[in-house]
């Protein structure tokens, strides 16, 4: 992982954090996309984000002075549980997973975050250390917005505060939906819902999910064994076809009606 101010050398380890220091199931960038975006100025990148897109030119220039680019490759750690939070991140391009590891070393994916999403705001506002670890799932470009600069902007821009509240409220709404799904829907129903979201209406047409099956299983609160068993049963019933990371919904109505 590299930041604009401090780039990793060839011998740097995978766990190296950013020097100065939540989408669609498939958020992996196209070839060369991260390289092209990383060459753009921080000001231009901020202007393209939903949160800061309505700021004026002077406001963007000031905010850009306290914002830096962070580039991460697959498996790079953005921050670890217990690290202090000095701001929040926006994903310009790519995908991040937020994970929590138990004392036994069992990893649970808490949130998958894609292009245009942000994360870390709650820790920033509460001035708490991170309680999760953020790891890149692919080549990813982020912006890290420094806390004090953002707070100053909030003091004089109530519209920005409202947009932040909308973003956090939406996240809470989605979290409540997740909790409801975990407690009221079976593992098969959770996986089927995920596949329909990933297909984005492409029923009968193959689509790829670039994440590993282990990451998907963890996000759906399933063991890898249970996840594989559901996929196998759905395939045997000719409801879906699976070839590596390529999926096809063969029988949408049958899949919707499926129950354990």
Backbone bond lengths (Angstrom), bond angles and torsions (degrees), N, CA, C in turn:
res aa  C-N    CA-C-N  psi(-1)  N-CA   C-N-CA  omega(-1)  CA-C   N-CA-C  phi
1 X - - - 1.455 - - 1.516 108.63 -
2 X 1.326 116.77 143.07 1.452 118.72 -178.67 1.518 110.27 -138.13
3 X 1.329 114.93 146.39 1.457 120.20 173.61 1.517 107.37 -110.20
4 X 1.328 115.42 166.60 1.460 119.71 -178.84 1.522 110.62 -63.48
5 X 1.339 115.79 -30.18 1.460 119.20 -176.13 1.520 113.11 -87.73
6 X 1.356 116.98 -23.12 1.458 118.83 -172.85 1.513 109.09 -150.49
7 X 1.326 118.82 107.59 1.450 122.31 -176.95 1.518 109.82 -99.53
8 X 1.315 114.58 143.28 1.452 120.11 -178.67 1.513 110.73 -71.79
9 X 1.312 115.94 141.73 1.450 121.03 174.20 1.506 110.50 -82.14
10 X 1.346 117.84 174.34 1.442 121.07 -176.06 1.508 114.50 -62.58
11 X 1.331 117.63 -22.15 1.461 118.39 -178.20 1.505 113.96 -98.36
12 X 1.351 118.08 7.70 1.464 119.92 -176.79 1.505 110.61 -67.73
13 X 1.350 116.00 146.95 1.457 120.99 -178.31 1.508 112.34 -82.43
14 X 1.337 115.89 164.77 1.448 122.00 -177.55 1.522 111.32 -69.36
15 X 1.332 119.14 -22.35 1.450 121.08 -175.57 1.519 113.44 -90.89
16 X 1.325 117.63 3.82 1.456 120.18 -177.82 1.519 109.83 -63.56
17 X 1.347 117.22 131.41 1.455 121.54 -179.37 1.513 109.62 -90.37
18 X 1.333 115.98 171.53 1.457 121.40 177.12 1.513 109.28 -58.32
19 X 1.321 115.13 141.59 1.464 120.33 -169.85 1.515 112.56 -61.05
20 X 1.324 118.99 -43.80 1.460 121.78 -174.87 1.516 112.07 -92.81
21 X 0.982 121.25 9.96 1.439 119.71 175.89 1.509 117.88 -87.18
22 X 18.582 53.84 -157.40 1.145 137.99 151.19 1.206 79.47 -157.34
23 X 5.355 118.59 173.93 1.466 122.53 -160.25 1.525 113.87 152.54
24 X 1.161 104.19 -170.23 1.460 111.56 175.61 1.512 109.20 -65.40
25 X 1.372 118.02 146.31 1.458 119.36 179.34 1.524 113.65 -57.73
26 X 1.323 118.44 -26.47 1.468 120.48 -179.49 1.524 109.26 -115.66
27 X 1.327 116.49 100.60 1.457 121.79 -177.89 1.519 111.34 -117.06
28 X 1.310 118.00 16.90 1.458 119.69 -176.78 1.523 110.29 -73.38
29 X 1.337 117.64 130.16 1.466 120.68 -176.32 1.517 112.64 -70.48
30 X 1.315 115.48 156.81 1.456 120.81 175.09 1.526 109.29 -73.13
31 X 1.320 115.68 159.69 1.462 120.88 -177.66 1.526 110.86 -55.48
32 X 1.329 116.20 129.18 1.457 121.60 177.10 1.515 114.76 83.11
33 X 1.335 117.64 -8.30 1.466 119.34 -175.82 1.521 111.98 -65.03
34 X 1.337 117.24 -43.69 1.462 120.47 179.85 1.525 110.26 -64.97
35 X 1.335 117.27 -40.42 1.468 120.38 178.69 1.524 111.01 -59.95
36 X 1.339 116.02 -44.47 1.468 119.60 -178.78 1.533 111.15 -65.36
37 X 1.325 116.85 -43.66 1.456 120.03 -178.28 1.523 111.88 -68.74
38 X 1.334 117.21 -35.13 1.464 120.27 -177.46 1.518 112.07 -66.34
39 X 1.329 117.47 -18.56 1.462 120.81 178.45 1.532 112.32 -83.45
40 X 1.321 117.51 -10.97 1.459 120.34 179.51 1.530 110.12 -80.63
41 X 1.327 116.60 156.96 1.464 120.42 -178.33 1.527 110.50 -72.14
42 X 1.339 115.45 154.95 1.458 120.64 177.90 1.528 110.47 -59.22
43 X 1.321 116.32 -40.11 1.465 120.18 179.43 1.521 111.28 -58.67
44 X 1.323 117.45 -45.36 1.463 121.17 -179.84 1.529 111.09 -65.31
45 X 1.328 116.69 -38.52 1.457 120.11 179.81 1.533 111.06 -67.67
46 X 1.334 117.06 -40.52 1.469 120.40 176.62 1.527 111.27 -61.71
47 X 1.316 116.05 -39.00 1.468 120.65 -177.42 1.522 112.31 -64.96
48 X 1.338 117.34 -21.49 1.459 121.64 -178.51 1.527 112.75 -90.77
49 X 1.339 117.80 -5.12 1.458 119.88 -177.88 1.527 110.29 -85.23
50 X 1.345 118.07 147.98 1.467 120.83 178.40 1.523 113.01 -59.06
51 X 1.325 117.07 -34.83 1.460 120.61 -176.02 1.517 112.63 -71.73
52 X 1.326 117.60 -40.87 1.463 121.15 -172.51 1.526 113.70 -109.74
53 X 1.304 117.60 3.86 1.462 120.89 -174.57 1.515 114.91 -62.51
54 X 1.348 117.82 -22.91 1.458 120.88 -177.74 1.526 113.44 -96.13
55 X 1.335 117.25 2.47 1.460 119.85 178.05 1.525 109.92 -73.06
56 X 1.331 115.71 150.45 1.452 120.85 176.90 1.519 111.47 -74.36
57 X 1.325 115.86 169.83 1.462 121.27 -176.33 1.522 111.89 -60.67
58 X 1.346 116.99 -44.09 1.465 119.81 -179.34 1.526 111.43 -64.89
59 X 1.341 116.37 -40.33 1.465 120.35 179.40 1.529 110.66 -64.40
60 X 1.324 116.19 -40.95 1.464 119.73 178.32 1.522 111.48 -64.00
61 X 1.343 116.40 -39.38 1.467 120.06 179.21 1.526 110.69 -61.54
62 X 1.334 116.65 -43.64 1.461 120.49 179.95 1.523 111.51 -65.59
63 X 1.333 116.41 -44.30 1.464 120.03 -179.45 1.525 111.23 -65.72
64 X 1.315 116.32 -35.64 1.465 120.59 -178.87 1.527 111.72 -62.75
65 X 1.340 116.64 -27.54 1.461 120.14 -179.69 1.532 111.81 -66.99
66 X 1.348 116.80 -22.69 1.470 121.13 -179.65 1.520 111.64 -113.27
67 X 1.309 115.78 22.52 1.464 122.03 179.31 1.530 108.39 -125.13
68 X 1.303 117.08 144.88 1.454 119.46 178.19 1.521 110.15 -136.06
69 X 1.320 114.27 154.57 1.454 120.59 175.15 1.529 109.25 -81.55
70 X 1.318 115.38 143.42 1.463 121.82 172.82 1.525 106.95 -131.11
71 X 1.306 116.34 122.56 1.459 120.62 177.52 1.525 109.05 -109.38
72 X 1.329 116.22 131.68 1.457 121.66 -177.49 1.516 110.16 -130.42
73 X 1.317 116.09 141.17 1.453 121.78 174.56 1.514 110.60 -97.36
74 X 1.309 116.10 172.80 1.462 120.62 -178.71 1.532 110.61 -55.82
75 X 1.336 115.81 126.70 1.457 121.15 178.96 1.508 115.00 89.13
76 X 1.338 118.65 -8.06 1.462 120.89 179.00 1.534 110.42 -71.09
77 X 1.325 115.71 140.86 1.459 122.11 179.77 1.530 109.28 -94.16
78 X 1.333 116.33 125.05 1.456 121.46 178.16 1.530 109.72 -80.46
79 X 1.317 116.33 -45.95 1.467 121.98 172.04 1.519 107.66 -155.03
80 X 1.330 115.06 161.01 1.459 121.22 -179.65 1.526 110.46 -114.50
81 X 1.306 114.74 157.87 1.458 120.29 173.72 1.529 109.51 -55.77
82 X 1.341 116.18 131.05 1.458 121.08 -178.45 1.512 113.95 97.38
83 X 1.339 117.75 -14.38 1.464 120.50 176.24 1.527 109.91 -71.20
84 X 1.340 117.84 146.95 1.470 119.98 176.30 1.524 110.80 -71.57
85 X 1.313 115.68 146.86 1.463 121.35 179.19 1.520 109.62 -99.18
86 X 1.334 116.74 124.74 1.463 121.42 -178.47 1.519 112.43 -115.68
87 X 1.336 117.35 10.54 1.456 120.90 -178.50 1.511 109.67 165.50
88 X 1.322 117.03 -155.68 1.463 119.54 176.67 1.525 109.71 -139.58
89 X 1.334 115.71 165.21 1.457 122.38 -175.48 1.524 111.48 -113.08
90 X 1.313 115.76 147.20 1.461 123.45 171.07 1.523 107.41 -122.26
91 X 1.330 117.29 133.10 1.464 120.84 178.93 1.521 109.14 -87.82
92 X 1.313 115.98 114.98 1.466 121.29 175.84 1.524 109.73 -76.79
93 X 1.326 115.56 -40.00 1.457 120.98 -178.06 1.520 108.03 -162.24
94 X 1.338 117.49 133.61 1.451 120.77 178.04 1.510 113.12 120.92
95 X 1.325 115.97 -157.48 1.462 120.73 -176.93 1.524 110.63 -153.41
96 X 1.342 114.53 141.38 1.466 123.22 -178.90 1.521 108.34 -127.57
97 X 1.330 115.60 144.82 1.462 118.99 170.28 1.527 108.67 -114.59
98 X 1.327 116.07 139.45 1.454 122.60 172.80 1.519 107.21 -102.31
99 X 1.328 116.59 123.63 1.463 120.21 -173.17 1.521 110.57 -126.39
100 X 1.315 114.12 151.97 1.460 122.30 174.27 1.510 107.54 -124.17
101 X 1.326 117.66 127.98 1.465 122.02 -179.11 1.526 109.35 -108.12
102 X 1.321 115.80 132.68 1.455 120.81 178.06 1.524 110.29 -76.43
103 X 1.336 115.79 171.57 1.464 120.19 178.27 1.526 110.76 -61.56
104 X 1.327 116.16 -25.91 1.465 120.50 179.57 1.520 112.07 -83.99
105 X 1.344 116.66 -1.10 1.447 120.29 178.74 1.519 114.76 88.39
106 X 1.327 117.22 7.78 1.465 121.02 178.98 1.519 108.89 -80.21
107 X 1.335 116.15 125.30 1.463 121.69 -175.45 1.522 110.85 -95.94
108 X 1.305 115.18 132.92 1.468 120.49 176.89 1.526 108.73 -120.86
109 X 1.327 117.23 124.04 1.460 121.64 177.53 1.525 108.39 -78.01
110 X 1.323 116.85 116.00 1.457 121.89 -177.45 1.530 112.32 -87.09
111 X 1.331 115.65 -33.38 1.464 119.11 -176.42 1.522 109.16 -159.80
112 X 1.322 116.11 141.46 1.454 123.20 172.18 1.519 107.55 -109.82
113 X 1.334 117.04 129.05 1.459 121.41 -171.39 1.517 108.91 -124.40
114 X 1.330 116.33 131.71 1.449 120.47 -176.25 1.515 113.89 -120.18
115 X 1.306 115.66 -171.62 1.462 123.95 -176.69 1.528 111.82 -51.48
116 X 1.337 115.64 130.24 1.454 121.83 178.48 1.515 114.38 90.52
117 X 1.337 117.51 -14.14 1.462 120.97 -179.25 1.528 110.85 -87.18
118 X 1.317 115.14 163.51 1.464 121.17 177.82 1.521 108.97 -127.27
119 X 1.321 115.92 163.25 1.465 120.41 178.00 1.520 109.71 -156.45
120 X 1.331 114.68 155.57 1.464 121.13 179.32 1.510 114.41 98.49
121 X 1.355 117.89 -2.89 1.466 119.76 -175.93 1.530 112.33 -63.12
122 X 1.338 117.25 -40.10 1.465 119.60 -177.28 1.522 111.32 -62.08
123 X 1.332 117.55 -43.40 1.467 120.70 178.16 1.521 110.68 -64.75
124 X 1.336 115.89 -36.19 1.465 120.77 179.75 1.529 110.48 -64.47
125 X 1.333 117.69 -49.20 1.460 120.66 -178.46 1.525 111.91 -66.41
126 X 1.330 116.69 -37.96 1.467 120.62 -178.53 1.522 112.66 -82.23
127 X 1.344 116.23 -10.35 1.465 122.16 -176.75 1.526 110.61 55.38
128 X 1.330 114.56 47.23 1.460 122.18 178.92 1.524 110.28 -113.87
129 X 1.330 115.75 157.14 1.456 120.50 173.14 1.527 109.25 -69.94
130 X 1.319 115.59 157.23 1.459 120.08 177.90 1.529 110.33 -64.51
131 X 1.329 117.20 141.06 1.463 121.70 176.28 1.535 110.77 -109.84
132 X 1.321 116.54 5.21 1.462 122.42 176.28 1.522 108.27 -133.71
133 X 1.327 115.42 167.80 1.456 122.51 174.40 1.522 108.64 -110.04
134 X 1.327 116.57 135.83 1.470 121.93 178.78 1.517 108.91 -105.37
135 X 1.333 116.45 127.08 1.462 121.98 -176.87 1.525 110.26 -134.29
136 X 1.314 116.68 137.19 1.466 121.35 179.87 1.524 110.37 -76.24
137 X 1.335 115.65 135.94 1.461 121.49 177.48 1.523 112.31 -94.55
138 X 1.324 116.36 -8.65 1.465 121.64 -179.89 1.528 106.90 -165.11
139 X 1.316 117.25 -178.88 1.461 121.08 176.05 1.527 108.11 -60.88
140 X 1.331 116.97 121.27 1.460 121.78 -169.47 1.525 110.72 -136.38
141 X 1.329 115.78 140.97 1.458 122.20 174.31 1.520 108.40 -116.56
142 X 1.335 115.96 128.05 1.461 122.14 -178.96 1.517 110.70 -125.57
143 X 1.325 114.87 161.53 1.460 122.62 167.59 1.522 107.89 -114.99
144 X 1.339 116.42 132.43 1.458 120.54 174.37 1.516 108.29 -107.48
145 X 1.347 115.97 116.93 1.464 122.71 -178.05 1.522 108.42 -97.44
146 X 1.315 116.30 123.20 1.465 121.51 -176.26 1.533 111.03 -70.57
147 X 1.329 116.00 138.98 1.462 122.50 -170.99 1.525 112.93 -58.93
148 X 1.335 118.61 -52.72 1.460 120.62 -174.40 1.526 111.45 -61.77
149 X 1.326 117.40 -39.47 1.462 120.61 179.56 1.520 110.60 -65.45
150 X 1.324 116.95 -39.26 1.460 119.98 179.39 1.529 111.12 -68.40
151 X 1.337 117.27 -40.03 1.459 120.21 179.01 1.534 110.98 -62.62
152 X 1.319 117.08 -39.46 1.462 120.15 177.10 1.518 110.90 -61.92
153 X 1.328 116.08 -39.05 1.465 120.28 179.24 1.528 111.00 -67.41
154 X 1.334 116.48 -36.80 1.462 120.00 178.03 1.531 111.61 -64.46
155 X 1.333 116.84 -36.51 1.465 121.04 -177.65 1.520 112.60 -60.63
156 X 1.319 117.26 -29.96 1.462 120.17 -175.30 1.530 113.19 -114.22
157 X 1.329 117.18 7.35 1.463 119.59 -177.77 1.530 109.66 -140.38
158 X 1.340 117.65 85.64 1.474 119.87 -178.69 1.523 113.26 -62.95
159 X 1.341 117.95 -28.78 1.464 119.68 178.47 1.528 110.86 -63.26
160 X 1.335 115.85 -37.84 1.464 120.22 177.76 1.527 109.83 -64.32
161 X 1.324 116.94 -40.92 1.459 121.09 177.46 1.516 111.99 -61.05
162 X 1.336 116.77 -40.79 1.459 120.01 178.78 1.526 111.50 -65.93
163 X 1.328 116.72 -39.23 1.465 119.06 178.37 1.530 110.77 -64.56
164 X 1.332 116.27 -37.98 1.457 119.62 176.85 1.528 110.68 -64.95
165 X 1.348 116.78 -41.27 1.464 120.32 178.38 1.523 111.30 -62.98
166 X 1.322 116.78 -40.39 1.466 120.39 177.75 1.527 110.14 -61.24
167 X 1.330 116.27 -44.70 1.460 120.50 -179.69 1.530 111.40 -61.90
168 X 1.334 117.51 -46.38 1.457 120.89 -179.74 1.522 111.36 -68.01
169 X 1.340 117.30 -35.98 1.460 121.01 178.69 1.523 110.87 -66.38
170 X 1.328 116.28 -40.17 1.467 120.12 177.32 1.528 110.41 -62.07
171 X 1.320 115.79 -39.58 1.462 120.17 179.82 1.531 110.62 -64.72
172 X 1.340 116.30 -41.55 1.461 120.63 177.69 1.524 110.61 -63.89
173 X 1.326 116.31 -40.64 1.462 121.58 178.39 1.530 110.43 -60.05
174 X 1.341 116.43 -44.64 1.459 120.53 179.54 1.528 110.90 -66.52
175 X 1.342 116.44 -36.96 1.460 120.16 178.39 1.521 110.89 -63.13
176 X 1.337 116.51 -41.42 1.462 120.15 177.82 1.532 110.09 -62.40
177 X 1.337 116.95 -38.00 1.456 120.12 176.66 1.515 111.94 -64.05
178 X 1.340 116.43 -39.46 1.463 120.70 177.49 1.525 111.14 -61.97
179 X 1.327 115.98 -46.61 1.465 120.17 -179.56 1.522 110.08 -61.26
180 X 1.340 116.08 -41.96 1.459 119.74 177.83 1.518 111.99 -62.27
181 X 1.340 116.47 -40.71 1.466 120.49 179.92 1.525 111.03 -65.46
182 X 1.335 116.62 -40.94 1.458 120.18 -178.86 1.528 111.70 -64.24
183 X 1.335 116.79 -32.14 1.457 120.70 -173.93 1.524 113.46 -95.85
184 X 1.340 118.49 -21.48 1.468 119.81 -174.50 1.516 113.77 -119.68
185 X 1.329 118.75 -14.59 1.465 121.14 -177.60 1.519 110.08 -113.80
186 X 1.316 115.63 143.81 1.464 120.63 179.34 1.526 110.29 -72.02
187 X 1.332 115.39 167.84 1.452 119.66 177.23 1.517 111.71 -60.14
188 X 1.322 117.74 -39.83 1.463 121.29 178.35 1.516 111.38 -62.17
189 X 1.317 116.86 -43.06 1.459 120.65 -179.85 1.519 111.57 -64.71
190 X 1.334 116.97 -38.06 1.468 119.84 178.40 1.523 110.91 -65.74
191 X 1.328 116.48 -42.86 1.462 120.28 179.92 1.528 111.31 -67.75
192 X 1.317 117.29 -41.18 1.467 120.42 179.29 1.527 110.37 -62.94
193 X 1.341 117.34 -42.86 1.464 120.18 176.95 1.520 111.55 -60.48
194 X 1.328 116.03 -39.99 1.467 120.52 178.68 1.526 110.81 -63.13
195 X 1.334 117.12 -43.00 1.465 120.77 -179.06 1.529 111.56 -64.06
196 X 1.322 116.99 -39.80 1.465 119.24 177.80 1.525 111.14 -64.73
197 X 1.328 117.26 -39.00 1.470 119.87 177.73 1.521 110.49 -66.34
198 X 1.329 116.28 -40.09 1.466 120.18 -179.72 1.521 111.32 -67.57
199 X 1.329 117.11 -34.79 1.466 120.88 -178.25 1.520 111.92 -69.40
200 X 1.335 117.69 -28.32 1.461 122.67 178.58 1.528 111.64 51.16
201 X 1.330 115.86 45.87 1.453 121.08 177.19 1.514 115.11 83.95
202 X 1.346 117.83 -0.80 1.460 120.98 -177.52 1.528 111.02 -87.04
203 X 1.316 116.77 55.29 1.454 121.20 -179.29 1.525 109.56 -72.13
204 X 1.324 115.55 130.07 1.454 121.05 -176.55 1.518 113.45 86.89
205 X 1.325 116.85 -5.96 1.463 122.62 -179.26 1.526 108.70 -115.14
206 X 1.324 118.85 129.91 1.463 120.53 -179.88 1.536 111.80 -60.31
207 X 1.335 116.04 142.58 1.463 122.02 174.45 1.520 107.83 -139.77
208 X 1.330 115.74 152.48 1.455 121.24 -177.83 1.519 110.94 -104.81
209 X 1.320 115.12 142.96 1.465 122.45 169.42 1.518 105.67 -118.67
210 X 1.331 116.44 110.57 1.461 120.48 -171.67 1.519 113.49 -74.80
211 X 1.324 117.94 -17.98 1.456 119.93 178.55 1.517 110.73 -71.08
212 X 1.321 116.38 152.63 1.456 120.42 176.28 1.527 109.65 -69.35
213 X 1.312 115.57 156.43 1.466 119.95 178.87 1.529 110.58 -63.81
214 X 1.342 116.90 -29.92 1.460 119.67 178.01 1.520 112.38 -64.63
215 X 1.338 117.05 -39.89 1.467 120.91 178.33 1.519 110.11 -66.64
216 X 1.330 117.03 -43.92 1.465 120.41 179.25 1.532 110.18 -61.49
217 X 1.327 116.52 -45.62 1.459 120.65 -179.43 1.524 111.12 -59.35
218 X 1.332 116.68 -44.51 1.461 120.40 -179.64 1.519 111.02 -63.09
219 X 1.335 116.71 -42.87 1.468 119.98 -179.98 1.523 111.33 -62.90
220 X 1.341 118.14 -32.06 1.458 122.34 -179.21 1.529 112.37 -90.44
221 X 1.340 115.78 7.28 1.468 121.91 179.37 1.531 111.26 60.61
222 X 1.334 115.02 43.47 1.462 122.00 177.90 1.523 109.18 -120.98
223 X 1.321 116.75 148.33 1.458 119.14 170.76 1.527 108.13 -74.56
224 X 1.341 118.54 153.38 1.468 119.76 177.17 1.526 112.67 -55.56
225 X 1.339 116.87 -36.27 1.460 120.74 -179.66 1.523 111.22 -66.65
226 X 1.329 116.46 -44.53 1.469 120.55 178.60 1.524 110.30 -64.46
227 X 1.319 116.85 -41.82 1.462 121.83 178.56 1.534 110.84 -59.03
228 X 1.322 116.84 -47.97 1.466 120.98 -179.28 1.525 111.11 -64.84
229 X 1.332 116.60 -37.67 1.461 120.37 179.93 1.532 111.54 -64.34
230 X 1.343 116.36 -39.73 1.469 120.01 178.34 1.521 110.05 -66.09
231 X 1.334 117.47 -45.87 1.463 120.59 179.30 1.530 110.95 -58.92
232 X 1.318 115.52 -42.05 1.464 119.61 -178.87 1.533 110.77 -63.83
233 X 1.325 117.07 -43.53 1.465 120.32 -179.83 1.520 111.40 -65.91
234 X 1.336 117.58 -42.26 1.463 120.57 178.61 1.522 111.12 -63.74
235 X 1.333 116.26 -36.28 1.466 120.59 178.63 1.524 110.87 -69.84
236 X 1.338 116.85 -43.20 1.465 120.52 -179.71 1.520 111.77 -62.71
237 X 1.317 116.65 -29.90 1.461 120.93 178.86 1.524 112.54 -86.13
238 X 1.335 116.62 5.15 1.459 123.02 178.43 1.533 112.43 61.95
239 X 1.325 116.00 29.87 1.458 120.14 177.16 1.524 110.87 -87.89
240 X 1.324 116.05 -33.28 1.459 121.39 176.50 1.523 108.73 -138.37
241 X 1.330 116.08 165.38 1.463 122.22 171.18 1.520 107.51 -126.43
242 X 1.311 116.00 134.66 1.468 121.61 -178.66 1.517 109.07 -124.92
243 X 1.334 116.38 124.81 1.459 123.00 174.30 1.526 107.74 -131.53
244 X 1.330 116.18 96.06 1.461 119.69 -176.12 1.516 109.89 64.35
245 X 1.335 116.24 -118.03 1.465 120.59 178.84 1.528 112.17 -100.25
246 X 1.316 116.29 12.09 1.461 121.13 178.26 1.530 109.54 -102.03
247 X 1.325 115.51 127.98 1.452 122.42 -177.85 1.529 109.61 -121.09
248 X 1.340 116.34 148.13 1.458 121.83 173.63 1.521 108.60 -138.04
249 X 1.326 116.74 128.33 1.469 120.92 173.60 1.521 107.31 -85.59
250 X 1.336 116.58 111.28 1.463 121.77 -175.23 1.532 112.62 -88.35
251 X 1.321 116.45 -34.94 1.472 121.60 -175.72 1.527 108.61 -134.77
252 X 1.346 117.64 85.82 1.469 120.24 -176.18 1.526 113.36 -58.23
253 X 1.324 117.46 -44.30 1.462 119.96 -178.19 1.522 111.27 -67.12
254 X 1.328 115.93 -42.34 1.453 119.41 177.80 1.516 111.92 -64.02
255 X 1.334 116.34 -36.50 1.464 120.79 179.60 1.521 110.37 -67.83
256 X 1.321 117.02 -41.53 1.470 119.95 178.71 1.522 111.50 -64.75
257 X 1.318 116.61 -32.98 1.465 120.73 -176.88 1.523 112.81 -85.95
258 X 1.336 117.21 -7.91 1.467 120.61 -175.34 1.522 110.58 -64.92
259 X 1.325 116.75 139.92 1.464 122.38 173.55 1.508 108.18 -140.69
260 X 1.325 115.53 154.28 1.468 120.13 -178.02 1.519 110.89 -62.31
